Amino acid sequence: MSASFSIEMSPTDQQALILPAKFAEYVVGPRPVPKPAPGFVLVKIESTTLNPIDNVIQKAGIFIAEFPGVPGSEAAGTVEEVGEGVTNVKKGDRVMYQGWWTAADRGTLQQYGLADAARIAKIPDTISFDEAATVPLGLATAVLGLYGKRDSLTVTGGGRTGLTVPWEPAGRGAYSGPAVVIGGASSVGHYALQLLKLSGYSPIITTASGHNEAYCKAAGATHVIDYHKVSYSELPAAVAQITTTAVSVVYDAIALDDTQKTAWQILAPRGNLVVTRPPVVGKSGEDAEDGKHLVLAFGNVHPPPNNELGGALYRALPGLLVEGVVTPTAVEVLQSGLAGIHGGLVRIGGGNVSGMKLVVHPQETA
Ligand SMILES: NC(=O)c1ccc[n+]([C@@H]2O[C@H](COP(=O)([O-])OP(=O)(O)OC[C@H]3O[C@@H](n4cnc5c(N)ncnc54)[C@H](OP(=O)(O)O)[C@@H]3O)[C@@H](O)[C@H]2O)c1
């Protein structure tokens, strides 16, 4: 009788979305599959997403500094190989993680990527790869903007809000009174609504297109104001009709000049305003004369100042998903794997994505 041996081969080459040089057009092409260093995990990426930042990276020439680079912020897939010292996940586990642009191997718009085992989460059985892939960037941007000790370090140099995270008993339902989210149908706004609800705020007032009212309410909004019908200059009066209680927290996920100015106007003295784009109403981390505090979110868990809060988030994440208090964004899956990205980025650039996230299946690349 002859013995049969099966040798398990690791993949050596893969397809990726590559930024060949600063300001160059993205191309889909081959690059090596990386080996996980100690503390890292090689993930076969089944679902990843497109985000506004992927256009910004290419057009503004920021964040990716080594070329060829690979963009991409969110991934869900299967553990292929673990590096030395990794004990929290093993080969075959379904996992989700956030990408990071410091190395091409850590971008997620490719078939295999490296994840830092310190900030990776197992995906609960009830959550699909597509759903899981929508979580990392939007949720991190909401969490890292909304919570954290006032005196803790931040990536942007600006202070945090001082609010306690809602997955800890001390923070869950710990707050009261109204909160406002500008852009509740955006990915970031969708997660901000869920977190503010978990923190105890009520009413939660948001702005969105009328067709996204049910989507925002399912995430925690009590009132949805259609910003096509009520302009941002009219919003403070519309909010005052809903509540006369001081608004102590506003999350502006859109953060255009007019939305920031309105958000600042709605915010009560000593309240917190979180913005997702460069502030125009003050300086991040500084208090205005009336004590209004401004925070520019930096929504990535990997830079060292965000590691503590980011690590805590990833440890809490599977439980939050199982409990259903964090629910993924709605998705649309693009066809043709990585080849579908160009069309998706054009849609994002044109403002033609509403109330959901564009998802890419890298393994479906021809
Ligand atoms: N600082 C950071 O670390 C960080 C991280 C992530 C994102 N961001 C930035 O945050 C912004 C949001 O990102 P995202 O990924 O959440 O975007 P997204 O989901 O792609 O945003 C699309 C949504 O924005 C909503 N929207 C657009 N203009 C609006 C307005 N004037 N008022 C209310 N809603 C409006 C639309 O709502 P309707 O369809 O209902 O009209 C649409 O659903 C982007 O500028 C992004 O670059 C920053």
Ligand as a Chemical Component Dictionary entry (heavy atoms), coordinates in Angstrom:
data_LIG
# 
_chem_comp.id                   LIG 
_chem_comp.type                 NON-POLYMER 
_chem_comp.pdbx_formal_charge   0 
_chem_comp.three_letter_code    LIG 
# 
loop_
_chem_comp_atom.comp_id 
_chem_comp_atom.atom_id 
_chem_comp_atom.alt_atom_id 
_chem_comp_atom.type_symbol 
_chem_comp_atom.charge 
_chem_comp_atom.model_Cartn_x 
_chem_comp_atom.model_Cartn_y 
_chem_comp_atom.model_Cartn_z 
_chem_comp_atom.pdbx_ordinal 
LIG N1  N1  N 0  -11.578 61.653 10.037 1  
LIG C1  C1  C 0  -11.594 60.360 9.694  2  
LIG O1  O1  O 0  -10.805 59.566 10.204 3  
LIG C2  C2  C 0  -12.619 59.856 8.721  4  
LIG C3  C3  C 0  -12.899 58.482 8.650  5  
LIG C4  C4  C 0  -13.898 58.056 7.774  6  
LIG C5  C5  C 0  -14.554 58.987 6.973  7  
LIG N2  N2  N 1  -14.201 60.284 7.049  8  
LIG C6  C6  C 0  -14.897 61.296 6.225  9  
LIG O2  O2  O 0  -16.216 61.369 6.741  10 
LIG C7  C7  C 0  -17.123 61.634 5.677  11 
LIG C8  C8  C 0  -18.181 60.523 5.692  12 
LIG O3  O3  O 0  -17.584 59.301 5.341  13 
LIG P1  P1  P 0  -18.491 58.010 5.084  14 
LIG O4  O4  O 0  -17.617 56.896 4.704  15 
LIG O5  O5  O -1 -19.397 57.834 6.225  16 
LIG O6  O6  O 0  -19.285 58.519 3.823  17 
LIG P2  P2  P 0  -20.428 57.827 2.961  18 
LIG O7  O7  O 0  -21.106 56.767 3.725  19 
LIG O8  O8  O 0  -19.874 57.458 1.634  20 
LIG O9  O9  O 0  -21.366 59.098 2.758  21 
LIG C9  C9  C 0  -22.473 59.059 1.907  22 
LIG C10 C10 C 0  -23.652 59.585 2.680  23 
LIG O10 O10 O 0  -23.415 60.958 3.022  24 
LIG C11 C11 C 0  -24.673 61.548 3.225  25 
LIG N3  N3  N 0  -24.580 62.995 2.978  26 
LIG C12 C12 C 0  -23.918 63.617 1.991  27 
LIG N4  N4  N 0  -24.072 64.969 2.111  28 
LIG C13 C13 C 0  -24.841 65.179 3.198  29 
LIG C14 C14 C 0  -25.334 66.321 3.849  30 
LIG N5  N5  N 0  -25.066 67.559 3.391  31 
LIG N6  N6  N 0  -26.079 66.159 4.962  32 
LIG C15 C15 C 0  -26.352 64.930 5.436  33 
LIG N7  N7  N 0  -25.924 63.796 4.863  34 
LIG C16 C16 C 0  -25.173 63.929 3.755  35 
LIG C17 C17 C 0  -25.578 60.904 2.219  36 
LIG O11 O11 O 0  -26.825 60.775 2.854  37 
LIG P3  P3  P 0  -28.203 60.646 2.021  38 
LIG O12 O12 O 0  -27.972 59.523 1.071  39 
LIG O13 O13 O 0  -29.208 60.361 3.061  40 
LIG O14 O14 O 0  -28.377 61.961 1.319  41 
LIG C18 C18 C 0  -24.924 59.531 1.930  42 
LIG O15 O15 O 0  -25.679 58.458 2.413  43 
LIG C19 C19 C 0  -16.287 61.683 4.410  44 
LIG O16 O16 O 0  -15.942 63.020 4.138  45 
LIG C20 C20 C 0  -15.034 60.907 4.772  46 
LIG O17 O17 O 0  -13.923 61.264 4.010  47 
LIG C21 C21 C 0  -13.258 60.755 7.905  48 
# 
loop_
_chem_comp_bond.comp_id 
_chem_comp_bond.atom_id_1 
_chem_comp_bond.atom_id_2 
_chem_comp_bond.value_order 
_chem_comp_bond.pdbx_ordinal 
LIG N1  C1  SING 1  
LIG C1  O1  DOUB 2  
LIG C1  C2  SING 3  
LIG C2  C3  SING 4  
LIG C2  C21 DOUB 5  
LIG C3  C4  DOUB 6  
LIG C4  C5  SING 7  
LIG C5  N2  DOUB 8  
LIG N2  C6  SING 9  
LIG N2  C21 SING 10 
LIG C6  O2  SING 11 
LIG C6  C20 SING 12 
LIG O2  C7  SING 13 
LIG C7  C8  SING 14 
LIG C7  C19 SING 15 
LIG C8  O3  SING 16 
LIG O3  P1  SING 17 
LIG P1  O4  DOUB 18 
LIG P1  O5  SING 19 
LIG P1  O6  SING 20 
LIG O6  P2  SING 21 
LIG P2  O7  DOUB 22 
LIG P2  O8  SING 23 
LIG P2  O9  SING 24 
LIG O9  C9  SING 25 
LIG C9  C10 SING 26 
LIG C10 O10 SING 27 
LIG C10 C18 SING 28 
LIG O10 C11 SING 29 
LIG C11 N3  SING 30 
LIG C11 C17 SING 31 
LIG N3  C12 SING 32 
LIG N3  C16 SING 33 
LIG C12 N4  DOUB 34 
LIG N4  C13 SING 35 
LIG C13 C14 SING 36 
LIG C13 C16 DOUB 37 
LIG C14 N5  SING 38 
LIG C14 N6  DOUB 39 
LIG N6  C15 SING 40 
LIG C15 N7  DOUB 41 
LIG N7  C16 SING 42 
LIG C17 O11 SING 43 
LIG C17 C18 SING 44 
LIG O11 P3  SING 45 
LIG P3  O12 DOUB 46 
LIG P3  O13 SING 47 
LIG P3  O14 SING 48 
LIG C18 O15 SING 49 
LIG C19 O16 SING 50 
LIG C19 C20 SING 51 
LIG C20 O17 SING 52 
# 
